[in-house]
């Protein structure tokens, strides 16, 4: 019973449903678009000059202002009759106009007449009473230059003296250290006359004379030392070098004699008497070396 009724109801309502479906708008499920944003306009640069220029005092309009017309006196009114009252006329407000600015004529620049040199000299301000004359200023300039020259020479002399003192200290310290080293080496020199001691004596004296690197490097600056001190240092180095050359010559002569005698092996020992003489001369060269080192270290 219900099924036929439902089918009949659907059949009768189908035209209305079709009409509703035809007129229904499509449904948009997407979100609504964002409203368009206005792009920011670029900043307008500030004008170099103002848009409205202030009128200058010499500004003139193209058309001069017209003069105001003179006000006409009002006409006399007729006397009213007693039978007919005259109404009072309303008072007219007279607008007062501002007076027109008078036209300003351009001012032409008038060239000033040339002033003669005599007038210029007369118009120049006079020098104050306390001013110095020209010759006094020249004297002051010369005196200042003289003082500057004296001060410069004095400063240069002081700098040269300080540099010389510093170089003297360096020379004295180098020579004192080397002389002390040579003294220690002299104390280890063996005494002749045995054969082994003779060979060791020759090598020791040769090595002792080779300790002169400091003297060779400072030889050009020895003149900075006091004359007597420089002479003692030079004599010491010369005496030790002379003994070394003598000992090496005696050793070479002994080696030649060994070769002539066909004696292979052994030591080319020089003569015992020559070695003793060389040792005495070496001792004389080192006599007073301690006092010399102390004098060099105390030098300022």
C-alpha atoms as a printed R data frame, in Angstrom:
    type eleno elety resid chain resno       x       y       z
1   ATOM     1    CA   UNK     A     1   0.000   0.000   0.000
2   ATOM     2    CA   UNK     A     2   2.815   2.362   0.832
3   ATOM     3    CA   UNK     A     3   4.893   1.514  -2.173
4   ATOM     4    CA   UNK     A     4   2.302   2.534  -4.798
5   ATOM     5    CA   UNK     A     5   1.642   5.760  -2.881
6   ATOM     6    CA   UNK     A     6   5.404   6.613  -2.733
7   ATOM     7    CA   UNK     A     7   5.861   5.835  -6.429
8   ATOM     8    CA   UNK     A     8   2.882   8.010  -7.339
9   ATOM     9    CA   UNK     A     9   4.217  10.884  -5.211
10  ATOM    10    CA   UNK     A    10   7.628  10.688  -6.848
11  ATOM    11    CA   UNK     A    11   6.065  10.568 -10.306
12  ATOM    12    CA   UNK     A    12   3.965  13.651  -9.628
13  ATOM    13    CA   UNK     A    13   6.948  15.562  -8.093
14  ATOM    14    CA   UNK     A    14   9.458  14.697 -10.870
15  ATOM    15    CA   UNK     A    15   8.673  17.775 -13.055
16  ATOM    16    CA   UNK     A    16   9.228  20.114 -10.102
17  ATOM    17    CA   UNK     A    17  12.499  18.375  -9.203
18  ATOM    18    CA   UNK     A    18  13.743  18.615 -12.814
19  ATOM    19    CA   UNK     A    19  12.816  22.315 -12.955
20  ATOM    20    CA   UNK     A    20  14.689  22.972  -9.691
21  ATOM    21    CA   UNK     A    21  17.791  21.133 -10.943
22  ATOM    22    CA   UNK     A    22  17.802  23.132 -14.190
23  ATOM    23    CA   UNK     A    23  17.594  26.502 -12.459
24  ATOM    24    CA   UNK     A    24  20.079  25.724  -9.628
25  ATOM    25    CA   UNK     A    25  23.472  27.440  -9.933
26  ATOM    26    CA   UNK     A    26  26.678  25.323  -9.630
27  ATOM    27    CA   UNK     A    27  28.176  25.334  -6.184
28  ATOM    28    CA   UNK     A    28  31.837  26.543  -5.990
29  ATOM    29    CA   UNK     A    29  33.685  24.632  -3.310
30  ATOM    30    CA   UNK     A    30  36.941  26.639  -3.694
31  ATOM    31    CA   UNK     A    31  37.645  29.465  -1.245
32  ATOM    32    CA   UNK     A    32  36.820  32.946  -2.529
33  ATOM    33    CA   UNK     A    33  39.768  34.722  -4.172
34  ATOM    34    CA   UNK     A    34  41.569  37.349  -2.134
35  ATOM    35    CA   UNK     A    35  40.752  40.934  -3.061
36  ATOM    36    CA   UNK     A    36  43.408  42.507  -5.275
37  ATOM    37    CA   UNK     A    37  45.936  44.608  -3.348
38  ATOM    38    CA   UNK     A    38  46.948  47.946  -4.636
39  ATOM    39    CA   UNK     A    39  50.621  48.164  -5.396
40  ATOM    40    CA   UNK     A    40  52.496  50.714  -3.392
41  ATOM    41    CA   UNK     A    41  53.240  53.726  -5.462
42  ATOM    42    CA   UNK     A    42  56.904  54.704  -5.650
43  ATOM    43    CA   UNK     A    43  57.839  57.561  -3.344
44  ATOM    44    CA   UNK     A    44  57.709  60.893  -5.027
45  ATOM    45    CA   UNK     A    45  61.123  62.598  -4.746
46  ATOM    46    CA   UNK     A    46  61.157  65.938  -3.075
47  ATOM    47    CA   UNK     A    47  61.171  68.798  -5.493
48  ATOM    48    CA   UNK     A    48  64.360  70.807  -5.728
49  ATOM    49    CA   UNK     A    49  62.360  74.000  -5.732
50  ATOM    50    CA   UNK     A    50  59.063  74.790  -3.981
51  ATOM    51    CA   UNK     A    51  55.941  74.531  -6.099
52  ATOM    52    CA   UNK     A    52  54.964  78.113  -5.315
53  ATOM    53    CA   UNK     A    53  57.656  80.743  -5.313
54  ATOM    54    CA   UNK     A    54  57.361  83.630  -2.906
55  ATOM    55    CA   UNK     A    55  56.950  86.911  -4.761
56  ATOM    56    CA   UNK     A    56  60.099  88.958  -4.749
57  ATOM    57    CA   UNK     A    57  60.077  92.642  -3.778
58  ATOM    58    CA   UNK     A    58  60.728  93.631  -7.403
59  ATOM    59    CA   UNK     A    59  57.940  91.405  -8.827
60  ATOM    60    CA   UNK     A    60  55.684  93.189 -11.338
61  ATOM    61    CA   UNK     A    61  52.431  91.737 -12.701
62  ATOM    62    CA   UNK     A    62  51.862  91.579 -16.421
63  ATOM    63    CA   UNK     A    63  48.815  93.863 -16.114
64  ATOM    64    CA   UNK     A    64  48.909  96.644 -13.526
65  ATOM    65    CA   UNK     A    65  45.963  96.821 -11.186
66  ATOM    66    CA   UNK     A    66  43.220  99.257 -12.266
67  ATOM    67    CA   UNK     A    67  42.687 102.208  -9.942
68  ATOM    68    CA   UNK     A    68  39.543 102.101  -7.897
69  ATOM    69    CA   UNK     A    69  36.679 104.236  -9.265
70  ATOM    70    CA   UNK     A    70  35.842 107.225  -7.034
71  ATOM    71    CA   UNK     A    71  32.719 106.734  -4.995
72  ATOM    72    CA   UNK     A    72  29.777 108.905  -6.230
73  ATOM    73    CA   UNK     A    73  27.808 110.776  -3.587
74  ATOM    74    CA   UNK     A    74  24.256 109.507  -3.219
75  ATOM    75    CA   UNK     A    75  21.430 111.536  -4.858
76  ATOM    76    CA   UNK     A    76  19.294 113.610  -2.483
77  ATOM    77    CA   UNK     A    77  16.045 111.869  -1.773
78  ATOM    78    CA   UNK     A    78  12.743 113.664  -2.189
79  ATOM    79    CA   UNK     A    79  11.054 114.829   0.938
80  ATOM    80    CA   UNK     A    80   8.222 112.490   1.835
81  ATOM    81    CA   UNK     A    81   4.691 113.780   2.116
82  ATOM    82    CA   UNK     A    82   3.092 113.676   5.520
83  ATOM    83    CA   UNK     A    83   0.271 111.511   4.286
84  ATOM    84    CA   UNK     A    84   2.460 108.845   2.892
85  ATOM    85    CA   UNK     A    85   5.159 107.394   5.176
86  ATOM    86    CA   UNK     A    86   8.465 106.491   3.513
87  ATOM    87    CA   UNK     A    87   9.986 103.214   4.583
88  ATOM    88    CA   UNK     A    88  13.558 103.315   5.735
89  ATOM    89    CA   UNK     A    89  15.963 101.995   3.108
90  ATOM    90    CA   UNK     A    90  18.270  99.220   4.239
91  ATOM    91    CA   UNK     A    91  21.845 100.289   4.756
92  ATOM    92    CA   UNK     A    92  24.176  98.961   2.086
93  ATOM    93    CA   UNK     A    93  27.423  97.501   3.276
94  ATOM    94    CA   UNK     A    94  30.291  99.000   1.378
95  ATOM    95    CA   UNK     A    95  33.107  96.537   0.916
96  ATOM    96    CA   UNK     A    96  36.474  98.157   1.425
97  ATOM    97    CA   UNK     A    97  38.979  96.891  -1.082
98  ATOM    98    CA   UNK     A    98  42.677  96.785  -0.118
99  ATOM    99    CA   UNK     A    99  44.724  99.494  -1.799
100 ATOM   100    CA   UNK     A   100  46.617  98.259  -4.802
101 ATOM   101    CA   UNK     A   101  50.327  97.915  -4.363
102 ATOM   102    CA   UNK     A   102  52.174 100.620  -6.248
103 ATOM   103    CA   UNK     A   103  54.169  99.401  -9.175
104 ATOM   104    CA   UNK     A   104  57.830  99.198  -8.322
105 ATOM   105    CA   UNK     A   105  60.099 100.086 -11.162
106 ATOM   106    CA   UNK     A   106  63.226  97.905 -11.571
107 ATOM   107    CA   UNK     A   107  66.274  99.504 -10.113
108 ATOM   108    CA   UNK     A   108  69.091  99.573 -12.595
109 ATOM   109    CA   UNK     A   109  72.540  98.977 -11.145
110 ATOM   110    CA   UNK     A   110  74.580 102.110 -11.357
111 ATOM   111    CA   UNK     A   111  78.241 101.522 -11.812
112 ATOM   112    CA   UNK     A   112  80.371 103.255  -9.224
113 ATOM   113    CA   UNK     A   113  82.956 105.603 -10.602
114 ATOM   114    CA   UNK     A   114  86.516 104.342 -10.588
115 ATOM   115    CA   UNK     A   115  88.453 105.516  -7.549
116 ATOM   116    CA   UNK     A   116  91.888 106.874  -8.385
117 ATOM   117    CA   UNK     A   117  94.910 105.298  -6.645
118 ATOM   118    CA   UNK     A   118  95.506 108.445  -4.636
119 ATOM   119    CA   UNK     A   119  92.008 108.273  -3.235
120 ATOM   120    CA   UNK     A   120  92.420 104.581  -2.453
121 ATOM   121    CA   UNK     A   121  95.613 105.291  -0.543
122 ATOM   122    CA   UNK     A   122  93.864 108.057   1.347
123 ATOM   123    CA   UNK     A   123  90.881 105.813   2.110
124 ATOM   124    CA   UNK     A   124  93.084 102.943   3.396
125 ATOM   125    CA   UNK     A   125  92.935 102.581   7.193
126 ATOM   126    CA   UNK     A   126  95.934 103.811   9.043
127 ATOM   127    CA   UNK     A   127  98.221 101.277  10.798
128 ATOM   128    CA   UNK     A   128  97.604 100.905  14.531
129 ATOM   129    CA   UNK     A   129  99.924 102.641  16.914
130 ATOM   130    CA   UNK     A   130 101.364  99.374  18.363
131 ATOM   131    CA   UNK     A   131 102.266  97.728  14.985
132 ATOM   132    CA   UNK     A   132 105.937  97.000  14.241
133 ATOM   133    CA   UNK     A   133 107.601  98.525  11.193
134 ATOM   134    CA   UNK     A   134 108.633  96.408   8.226
135 ATOM   135    CA   UNK     A   135 112.367  96.401   9.077
136 ATOM   136    CA   UNK     A   136 111.592  95.136  12.596
137 ATOM   137    CA   UNK     A   137 109.566  92.238  11.180
138 ATOM   138    CA   UNK     A   138 112.472  91.339   8.877
139 ATOM   139    CA   UNK     A   139 114.877  91.343  11.823
140 ATOM   140    CA   UNK     A   140 112.560  89.076  13.785
141 ATOM   141    CA   UNK     A   141 112.311  86.640  10.859
142 ATOM   142    CA   UNK     A   142 116.111  86.501  10.524
143 ATOM   143    CA   UNK     A   143 116.523  85.987  14.250
144 ATOM   144    CA   UNK     A   144 113.976  83.133  14.219
145 ATOM   145    CA   UNK     A   145 115.772  81.463  11.298
146 ATOM   146    CA   UNK     A   146 119.093  81.770  13.155
147 ATOM   147    CA   UNK     A   147 117.636  80.180  16.283
148 ATOM   148    CA   UNK     A   148 116.105  77.352  14.223
149 ATOM   149    CA   UNK     A   149 119.478  76.656  12.565
150 ATOM   150    CA   UNK     A   150 121.291  76.621  15.909
151 ATOM   151    CA   UNK     A   151 118.676  74.293  17.394
152 ATOM   152    CA   UNK     A   152 118.899  71.941  14.372
153 ATOM   153    CA   UNK     A   153 122.694  71.774  14.532
154 ATOM   154    CA   UNK     A   154 122.609  71.125  18.262
155 ATOM   155    CA   UNK     A   155 120.036  68.342  17.826
156 ATOM   156    CA   UNK     A   156 122.075  66.723  15.033
157 ATOM   157    CA   UNK     A   157 125.204  66.785  17.198
158 ATOM   158    CA   UNK     A   158 123.347  65.171  20.106
159 ATOM   159    CA   UNK     A   159 121.957  62.443  17.842
160 ATOM   160    CA   UNK     A   160 125.389  61.774  16.348
161 ATOM   161    CA   UNK     A   161 126.917  61.596  19.803
162 ATOM   162    CA   UNK     A   162 124.271  59.122  20.983
163 ATOM   163    CA   UNK     A   163 124.806  56.953  17.900
164 ATOM   164    CA   UNK     A   164 128.594  56.967  18.422
165 ATOM   165    CA   UNK     A   165 128.167  55.979  22.069
166 ATOM   166    CA   UNK     A   166 125.883  53.102  21.106
167 ATOM   167    CA   UNK     A   167 128.347  51.810  18.490
168 ATOM   168    CA   UNK     A   168 131.216  52.062  20.990
169 ATOM   169    CA   UNK     A   169 129.296  49.961  23.489
170 ATOM   170    CA   UNK     A   170 128.613  47.309  20.855
171 ATOM   171    CA   UNK     A   171 132.306  47.131  19.869
172 ATOM   172    CA   UNK     A   172 133.452  46.931  23.497
173 ATOM   173    CA   UNK     A   173 130.947  44.201  24.402
174 ATOM   174    CA   UNK     A   174 131.879  42.076  21.369
175 ATOM   175    CA   UNK     A   175 135.635  42.358  21.946
176 ATOM   176    CA   UNK     A   176 135.310  41.706  25.695
177 ATOM   177    CA   UNK     A   177 133.353  38.477  25.098
178 ATOM   178    CA   UNK     A   178 135.838  37.252  22.479
179 ATOM   179    CA   UNK     A   179 138.923  38.075  24.571
180 ATOM   180    CA   UNK     A   180 137.459  36.199  27.538
181 ATOM   181    CA   UNK     A   181 136.861  33.168  25.297
182 ATOM   182    CA   UNK     A   182 140.434  33.291  24.005
183 ATOM   183    CA   UNK     A   183 141.752  33.476  27.556
184 ATOM   184    CA   UNK     A   184 139.879  30.298  28.493
185 ATOM   185    CA   UNK     A   185 141.273  28.575  25.388
186 ATOM   186    CA   UNK     A   186 144.846  29.657  26.290
187 ATOM   187    CA   UNK     A   187 144.580  28.048  29.730
188 ATOM   188    CA   UNK     A   188 143.953  24.646  28.060
189 ATOM   189    CA   UNK     A   189 147.027  24.805  25.787
190 ATOM   190    CA   UNK     A   190 149.449  21.934  26.755
191 ATOM   191    CA   UNK     A   191 153.115  22.525  27.537
192 ATOM   192    CA   UNK     A   192 155.873  21.157  25.296
193 ATOM   193    CA   UNK     A   193 158.430  19.451  24.761
194 ATOM   194    CA   UNK     A   194 157.247  15.791  24.490
195 ATOM   195    CA   UNK     A   195 156.070  14.582  21.105
196 ATOM   196    CA   UNK     A   196 152.374  14.185  21.871
197 ATOM   197    CA   UNK     A   197 152.286  17.472  23.735
198 ATOM   198    CA   UNK     A   198 154.029  19.157  20.819
199 ATOM   199    CA   UNK     A   199 151.389  18.034  18.359
200 ATOM   200    CA   UNK     A   200 148.608  19.144  20.722
201 ATOM   201    CA   UNK     A   201 150.393  22.483  21.207
202 ATOM   202    CA   UNK     A   202 150.459  23.154  17.471
203 ATOM   203    CA   UNK     A   203 146.766  22.355  17.014
204 ATOM   204    CA   UNK     A   204 145.760  24.327  20.135
205 ATOM   205    CA   UNK     A   205 147.651  27.453  19.070
206 ATOM   206    CA   UNK     A   206 146.195  27.238  15.555
207 ATOM   207    CA   UNK     A   207 142.675  26.898  16.935
208 ATOM   208    CA   UNK     A   208 143.261  29.736  19.416
209 ATOM   209    CA   UNK     A   209 144.320  32.106  16.654
210 ATOM   210    CA   UNK     A   210 141.134  31.275  14.727
211 ATOM   211    CA   UNK     A   211 138.905  32.768  17.440
212 ATOM   212    CA   UNK     A   212 138.870  36.229  15.858
213 ATOM   213    CA   UNK     A   213 135.474  36.527  14.138
214 ATOM   214    CA   UNK     A   214 134.368  39.331  16.473
215 ATOM   215    CA   UNK     A   215 137.576  41.317  15.922
216 ATOM   216    CA   UNK     A   216 137.294  40.972  12.148
217 ATOM   217    CA   UNK     A   217 133.676  42.186  12.170
218 ATOM   218    CA   UNK     A   218 134.472  45.133  14.482
219 ATOM   219    CA   UNK     A   219 137.853  46.015  12.980
220 ATOM   220    CA   UNK     A   220 136.411  49.010  11.144
221 ATOM   221    CA   UNK     A   221 134.958  50.428  14.391
222 ATOM   222    CA   UNK     A   222 137.970  49.938  16.661
223 ATOM   223    CA   UNK     A   223 138.746  53.648  16.284
224 ATOM   224    CA   UNK     A   224 135.659  54.352  18.448
225 ATOM   225    CA   UNK     A   225 137.528  52.973  21.477
226 ATOM   226    CA   UNK     A   226 140.035  55.090  23.388
227 ATOM   227    CA   UNK     A   227 143.387  55.148  21.543
228 ATOM   228    CA   UNK     A   228 145.374  53.273  24.219
229 ATOM   229    CA   UNK     A   229 142.701  50.588  24.637
230 ATOM   230    CA   UNK     A   230 142.408  50.092  20.876
231 ATOM   231    CA   UNK     A   231 146.220  49.718  20.633
232 ATOM   232    CA   UNK     A   232 146.293  46.994  23.346
233 ATOM   233    CA   UNK     A   233 143.543  45.031  21.589
234 ATOM   234    CA   UNK     A   234 145.275  45.252  18.206
235 ATOM   235    CA   UNK     A   235 148.659  44.186  19.636
236 ATOM   236    CA   UNK     A   236 147.117  41.159  21.348
237 ATOM   237    CA   UNK     A   237 145.461  39.842  18.196
238 ATOM   238    CA   UNK     A   238 148.602  40.502  16.120
239 ATOM   239    CA   UNK     A   239 150.881  38.705  18.642
240 ATOM   240    CA   UNK     A   240 148.688  35.586  18.824
241 ATOM   241    CA   UNK     A   241 148.457  35.442  15.020
242 ATOM   242    CA   UNK     A   242 152.257  35.759  14.751
243 ATOM   243    CA   UNK     A   243 152.816  32.836  17.178
244 ATOM   244    CA   UNK     A   244 150.280  30.725  15.265
245 ATOM   245    CA   UNK     A   245 152.038  31.359  11.939
246 ATOM   246    CA   UNK     A   246 155.427  30.497  13.483
247 ATOM   247    CA   UNK     A   247 154.172  27.238  14.998
248 ATOM   248    CA   UNK     A   248 152.522  26.163  11.730
249 ATOM   249    CA   UNK     A   249 155.758  26.894   9.844
250 ATOM   250    CA   UNK     A   250 157.822  24.808  12.315
251 ATOM   251    CA   UNK     A   251 155.373  21.912  12.014
252 ATOM   252    CA   UNK     A   252 155.537  22.038   8.203
253 ATOM   253    CA   UNK     A   253 159.354  22.012   8.321
254 ATOM   254    CA   UNK     A   254 159.313  18.958  10.616
255 ATOM   255    CA   UNK     A   255 156.991  17.146   8.215
256 ATOM   256    CA   UNK     A   256 159.339  17.857   5.290
257 ATOM   257    CA   UNK     A   257 162.301  16.514   7.277
258 ATOM   258    CA   UNK     A   258 160.369  13.313   7.991
259 ATOM   259    CA   UNK     A   259 159.649  12.837   4.317
260 ATOM   260    CA   UNK     A   260 163.303  13.375   3.428
261 ATOM   261    CA   UNK     A   261 164.427  10.736   5.973
262 ATOM   262    CA   UNK     A   262 161.836   8.238   4.612
263 ATOM   263    CA   UNK     A   263 160.383   7.803   8.069
264 ATOM   264    CA   UNK     A   264 156.745   6.893   7.588
265 ATOM   265    CA   UNK     A   265 154.501   7.234  10.636
266 ATOM   266    CA   UNK     A   266 155.060   9.189  13.813
267 ATOM   267    CA   UNK     A   267 154.277  12.858  14.402
268 ATOM   268    CA   UNK     A   268 155.752  15.845  12.529
269 ATOM   269    CA   UNK     A   269 156.680  17.494  15.832
270 ATOM   270    CA   UNK     A   270 158.677  20.732  15.583
271 ATOM   271    CA   UNK     A   271 161.796  21.347  17.603
272 ATOM   272    CA   UNK     A   272 161.309  21.396  21.387
273 ATOM   273    CA   UNK     A   273 163.264  24.629  21.849
274 ATOM   274    CA   UNK     A   274 161.191  26.423  19.171
275 ATOM   275    CA   UNK     A   275 157.991  25.264  20.851
276 ATOM   276    CA   UNK     A   276 159.143  26.584  24.224
277 ATOM   277    CA   UNK     A   277 159.950  29.956  22.691
278 ATOM   278    CA   UNK     A   278 156.520  30.049  21.033
279 ATOM   279    CA   UNK     A   279 154.821  29.243  24.317
280 ATOM   280    CA   UNK     A   280 156.632  32.100  26.041
281 ATOM   281    CA   UNK     A   281 155.607  34.540  23.343
282 ATOM   282    CA   UNK     A   282 152.017  33.315  23.597
283 ATOM   283    CA   UNK     A   283 152.042  33.872  27.351
284 ATOM   284    CA   UNK     A   284 153.359  37.408  26.820
285 ATOM   285    CA   UNK     A   285 150.457  38.104  24.417
286 ATOM   286    CA   UNK     A   286 147.929  36.994  27.075
287 ATOM   287    CA   UNK     A   287 149.565  38.867  29.929
288 ATOM   288    CA   UNK     A   288 147.136  41.428  31.354
289 ATOM   289    CA   UNK     A   289 144.181  40.111  29.345
290 ATOM   290    CA   UNK     A   290 141.908  40.159  32.432
291 ATOM   291    CA   UNK     A   291 142.483  43.876  32.967
292 ATOM   292    CA   UNK     A   292 141.797  44.518  29.285
293 ATOM   293    CA   UNK     A   293 138.457  42.663  29.482
294 ATOM   294    CA   UNK     A   294 137.427  44.610  32.575
295 ATOM   295    CA   UNK     A   295 138.251  47.918  30.892
296 ATOM   296    CA   UNK     A   296 136.158  46.984  27.853
297 ATOM   297    CA   UNK     A   297 133.156  45.957  29.968
298 ATOM   298    CA   UNK     A   298 133.324  49.196  31.991
299 ATOM   299    CA   UNK     A   299 133.413  51.343  28.842
300 ATOM   300    CA   UNK     A   300 130.357  53.547  28.305
